[in-house]
Every structure is written in structure tokens, then in C-alpha cells.
Amino acid sequence: MNKTIIQVLAVLTLGLFAFSAIAADPKTRMEQVTSQITEEILSNKDKIKSDSAYAKSLIQDHLLPEVDTNYMTKRILGKTHWTAATETQRATFRDQFIDLLLNSYAKGLASYSGQAIKYDDTSYSKSGKTANVRSTIETDDSPILIDYRLKVQADGSWLITDVIIEGVSMAKSYASQYRDQIKAIGLEATLEKLAEENVKAAEATKITDEV
């Protein structure tokens, strides 16, 4: 299966964590909201294809509130770069990185066509502060295994800190990419490059009459 489609499916199922109430078991709530979100996507595929702002809003509304973006940003930058960065640089990297994900995956939501999603029981660490939920997405090819790592918050809710697709950690992949880039050209230049990539990605999502 195309790598981009696999990533979109991962983003989709990641969005299934979207809930405001405190959940004792992440898997239980995921199963409850799966039908709601997939129905919204399947019912609005044409709109997703023609309205990039709407497509982005689906991810922004259902996904971002349930991801620990600050923790993920800190993990991607690494202790050295995080410590050296100013608060403004940290916030800029986080916002630009999130925008890049939105621009990259939003329209791809239309590639979801009702693939069955199953979840294993939640696995907890000994301390109970971290958890893992494995999902299996049935496709025309072989099933796709996606693990979600979560961390419990002070209020008892859970936030996602990583997505592992077929054994490959998205957080580690991005960390390797951006740490190498920062080492090569510096943080400020990396932020500028991220902004440029976002402009290009945003242009690519615009709807035109071209085939």
C-alpha cells in the first residue's frame, strides 16, 4: 500500500482518540468514537477533496487537542536543541511542524474508504502512567499495525506522544530528520525552511481546475 495512504490511515485512527471526557481506558473510548468520525469522513469525501480548509479542520478539531504537542516538540528537537532554543523558537517550531502535518495529510483523508479498524486491549506500564493501544487496519493488501503511545495527564486524561506504524516511530523519524537539519544549518534556518515548506504544502492543497 502507498506510504502516504498508510500515514493518512494512521492520522485518521489517531483522531479516534478525540474526546473531552476523562477515559479510564483509551481503547474503550476509541471504539465509541470510531463510528462517529469515520461516518463524518465517509459522508463528506467530496467536500474533503474540494475544500482544503474543511479537511484541515477535521484533523485540527479531532486530533490536535488529544496530542501532547509540547512534549512531542521537545522530543523531536532533543534535549540539546530544546535547551538552546528560546521560548519563541520552541513555539514557532511546534506551530510550523503542526501546520506541515495538517497541510500534508488533510486532503489525503479522502483516501479512507471504510477500512475496518480493530483495537487490542490497552497495555499499561508498571507505573500506570504510560499506555499503548494497538490498532489493526484491514486493507486489500496486508493488515497495517499501528501502535499509539500515550501518557496520563494530571487530570487523568490521556494524550498521545507517539505513533508507531509497522514498528517505525513517527516521533523518532522526525527527530532524526530535524536534528540532522539543525546540526547542518542551525535552528533559525530550519524554522525558515519549515515555513517555506508550509507555503508550498498549502499551495498544493488548493483546489484548481487542473487534473
For each residue, the residues with C-beta under 8 A, 3 or more apart:
1: 5 6 139 140 141 144
2: 5 6
3: 6 7
4: 7 8 108 111
5: 1 2 8 9 108 111
6: 1 2 3 9 10 144 165 166
7: 3 4 10 11 105 108 165
8: 4 5 11 12 105 108 109 111 112
9: 5 6 12 13 111 112 115 137 144 146
10: 6 7 13 14 146 163 165 170
11: 7 8 14 15 59 63 101 105 108 109
12: 8 9 15 16 37 38 41 109 112
13: 9 10 16 117 135 137 146 148
14: 10 11 17 63 66 67 148 160 163
15: 11 12 18 37 58 59 62 63 66
16: 12 13 30 33 34 37 62 117
17: 14 26 29 30 63 66 148 150 158 160
18: 15 33 37 61 62 63 65 66
19: 23 29 32 33 66
20: 65
21: 29
22: 155 156 157
23: 19 26 28 29 157 158
24: 28 156
25: 28 29 122
26: 17 23 29 30 122 131 133 148 150 158
27: 30 31 119 120 121 122 133
28: 23 24 25 31 32
29: 17 19 21 23 25 26 32 33
30: 16 17 26 27 33 34 119 133 135
31: 27 28 34 119
32: 19 28 29 36
33: 16 18 19 29 30 36 37
34: 16 30 31 37 38 117
35: 38 39
36: 32 33 39 40
37: 12 15 16 18 33 34 40 41 62
38: 12 34 35 41 42 112 114 117
39: 35 36 42 43
40: 36 37 43 44 58
41: 12 37 38 44 45 48 58 109 110 112
42: 38 39 45 112 113 114
43: 39 40
44: 40 41 47 48 54
45: 41 42 48 49 110
46: 49 50
47: 44 50 51 54 55
48: 41 44 45 51 54 55 58 106 107 109 110
49: 45 46 107 110 207
50: 46 47 207
51: 47 48 54 55 207
52: 55 56 106 107 202 205 206 207
53: 56 57
54: 44 47 48 51 57 58
55: 47 48 51 52 58 59 106 107 109 110 205
56: 52 53 59 60 102 103 106 205
57: 53 54 60 61
58: 15 40 41 48 54 55 61 62 106 109
59: 11 15 55 56 62 63 64 101 102 105 106 109
60: 56 57 63 64 102
61: 18 57 58 64 65
62: 15 16 18 37 58 59 66
63: 11 14 15 17 18 59 60 66 67
64: 59 60 61 67 69 98
65: 18 20 61
66: 14 15 17 18 19 62 63 159 160
67: 14 63 64 72 159 160 161
68: 71 72 151 159 160 161
69: 64 72 73 94 98
70: 73 74 94
71: 68 74 75 151 159 161
72: 67 68 69 75 76 161 162 171
73: 69 70 76 77 82 90 93 94 97
74: 70 71 77 82 90
75: 71 72 78 161 162 171 175
76: 72 73 97 171 174 175 178 179
77: 73 74 81 82 85 90 93 175 178 179 182
78: 75 81 82 175 179
79: 82 83
80: 83 84
81: 77 78 84 85 179 182 187
82: 73 74 77 78 79 85 90
83: 79 80
84: 80 81 187
85: 77 81 82 89 90 93 187
86: 89 90
87: 90 91
88: 91 92
89: 85 86 92 93 187 188 191
90: 73 74 77 82 85 86 87 93 94
91: 87 88 94 95
92: 88 89 95 96 191
93: 73 77 85 89 90 96 97 187 190 191 194
94: 69 70 73 90 91 97 98
95: 91 92 98 99
96: 92 93 99 100 191 194 195 198
97: 73 76 93 94 100 101 174 194
98: 64 69 94 95 101 102
99: 95 96 102 103 198
100: 96 97 103 104 194 197 198 201
101: 11 59 97 98 104 105
102: 56 59 60 98 99 105 106
103: 56 99 100 106 198 201 202 204 205
104: 100 101 108 201
105: 7 8 11 59 101 102 108 109
106: 48 52 55 56 58 59 102 103 109 205
107: 48 49 52 55 110 205
108: 4 5 7 8 11 104 105 111
109: 8 11 12 41 48 55 58 59 105 106 112
110: 41 45 48 49 55 107
111: 4 5 8 9 108
112: 8 9 12 38 41 42 109 115
113: 42
114: 38 42
115: 9 112 137 138 139
116: 137 138
117: 13 16 34 38 135 136 137 138
118: 135 136 138
119: 27 30 31 133 134 135 136
120: 27 123 133 134 135 136
121: 27
122: 25 26 27 131 132 133
123: 120 131 132 133 134
124: 128 130 131
125: 128 129 130 131
126:
127: 130
128: 124 125 152
129: 125 151 152
130: 124 125 127 149 150 151 152
131: 26 122 123 124 125 149 150 151 152 158
132: 122 123 147 148 149 150
133: 26 27 30 119 120 122 123 147 148 150
134: 119 120 123 145 146 147 148
135: 13 30 117 118 119 120 145 146 147 148
136: 117 118 119 120 143 144 145 146
137: 9 13 115 116 117 143 144 146
138: 115 116 117 118 143
139: 1 115 142 143 144
140: 1
141: 1
142: 139
143: 136 137 138 139
144: 1 6 9 136 137 139 165 166
145: 134 135 136 165 166 167
146: 9 10 13 134 135 136 137 163 164 165 166
147: 132 133 134 135 163 164
148: 13 14 17 26 132 133 134 135 160 162 163 164
149: 130 131 132 160 161 162 163 164
150: 17 26 130 131 132 133 158 159 160 161
151: 68 71 129 130 131 158 159 161
152: 128 129 130 131 156 157 158
153: 156 157 158 159
154:
155: 22
156: 22 24 152 153
157: 22 23 152 153
158: 17 23 26 131 150 151 152 153
159: 66 67 68 71 150 151 153
160: 14 17 66 67 68 148 149 150 163
161: 67 68 71 72 75 149 150 151 171
162: 72 75 148 149 169 170 171 172
163: 10 14 146 147 148 149 160 169 170 171
164: 146 147 148 149 167 168 169 170
165: 6 7 10 144 145 146 168 170
166: 6 144 145 146
167: 145 164
168: 164 165 172 173
169: 162 163 164 172 173
170: 10 162 163 164 165 173 174
171: 72 75 76 161 162 163 174 175
172: 162 168 169 175 176
173: 168 169 170 176 177
174: 76 97 170 171 177 178
175: 75 76 77 78 171 172 178 179
176: 172 173 179 180
177: 173 174 180 181
178: 76 77 174 175 181 182 190
179: 76 77 78 81 175 176 182 183
180: 176 177 183 184
181: 177 178 184 185 190 193
182: 77 81 178 179 185 186 187 190
183: 179 180
184: 180 181
185: 181 182 189 190 193
186: 182 189 190
187: 81 84 85 89 93 182 190 191
188: 89 191 192
189: 185 186 192 193
190: 93 178 181 182 185 186 187 193 194
191: 89 92 93 96 187 188 194 195
192: 188 189 195 196
193: 181 185 189 190 196 197
194: 93 96 97 100 190 191 197 198
195: 96 191 192 198 199
196: 192 193 199 200
197: 100 193 194 200 201
198: 96 99 100 103 194 195 201 202
199: 195 196 202 203
200: 196 197 203 204
201: 100 103 104 197 198 204 205
202: 52 103 198 199 205 206
203: 199 200 206
204: 103 200 201
205: 52 55 56 103 106 107 201 202
206: 52 202 203
207: 49 50 51 52
208:
209:
210:
211:
